[in-house]
Amino acid sequence: MQSFSVIGLVIYTIASAVVGVRLLIRANRSHGLPELLAGLSYIGAPALGYPLAIVSSQLSNRAVATPLYLVGETSLVFGCCCFLFFTVKVFRPSAYWALVLAAIGSAVLTGSGLGIIHSWLAYTDPLEVTAHARTPLALMVGVLLLSYVWTALEGFRYYRMMRKRMALGMADAVVTNRFLLWTLSGLCSMAWISVSAIMLAMGYNLARNPINVSVTCAGGILNTVFLVLIFMPPAAYTRWVHRSARAPQLATA
Amino acid sequence: MAASAAFEAVQSELERFANMDRWNARGAIQLALMDAGLEASNVTSAQMKVVVERLLPKQLQSQKIADVPNVCERIRGALALLGDDSRADSPDKVFQRLGS
């Protein structure tokens, strides 16, 4: 189980780093804020923050583990905040309530991140760290869960709209499919965060619990597939999506 | 939430040529946009032309508007004057860029 967790973590980390860097390069060319937020989000949370937090909590040498943990936790919080604002910028750009929600979510994430770091710095015994970080971690997991529920809902709402546009010849099948993949990616993240929430409620250390790390990594591998299909779709996949979209039309012609 | 220029143009034409009040006109357009999977805030004139061609006549007929083909013809004329107003970033444009 431990080796499976490591493999899953490495795959998800590499895929997120590749997607994140590609998005940042694209943001540099297009000066688009959505590309920048998505790129920072993937670099900050899954490529840097989560693996550093996991790895540092396994190290016994505190002198090495502490700086890694601080960088990991900070990156994780920063990436998650960028993800919230990506949802606002793309799906609700002129909705004040969405901006306020993202700001509140980011404030809670930052506060809980500080709480978790404080527990790490104040205690050396892993059990004590876990016990004192439980409340801020619960807050962080709660906000993450809600942010993925929001992502999945927005993705699905737009996917349904794009299906209607496709029927009128106003939308591309591949772009429509991207919204479905985005929804599935949100649901996948939601599922693994839910497992984390249950583990947390049962009193386990999320970073050291093998079930939690394995579920997170399995979700990470699945999410890697979604990331590739959304951001770097292979030509064969886009051809398949186009063919699938044309098939019902040919059948009714 | 502010509506796009295309939306405002169609609303204005419905008020002028179909004798609809502001809220009836907006309601009819909103229903047609919902059927098309479009949003009032970022619908472009090109998208609105398709809506006027394919979906709006049904909405106007259900509201017993007289001479629907002529009303739609005038709306198309108004939309043609708008030109390309597709500069605003919509989710589909963002997702098109992200995966290209």
Interface residues (C-beta under 8 A of the other chain):
Chain A: L23 R26 S30 G32 P34 E35 A38 V90 F91 P93 S94 A95 Y158 R160 M161 M162 R163 K164 R165 L168 G169 M170 A171 D172 V174 V175 R178 F179 W182 I230 F231 M232 P233
Chain B: M1 A2 D35 A36 G37 L38 E39 S41 Q47 V50 R54 L55 D89 P91 D92 V94 F95 Q96 R97 L98 G99
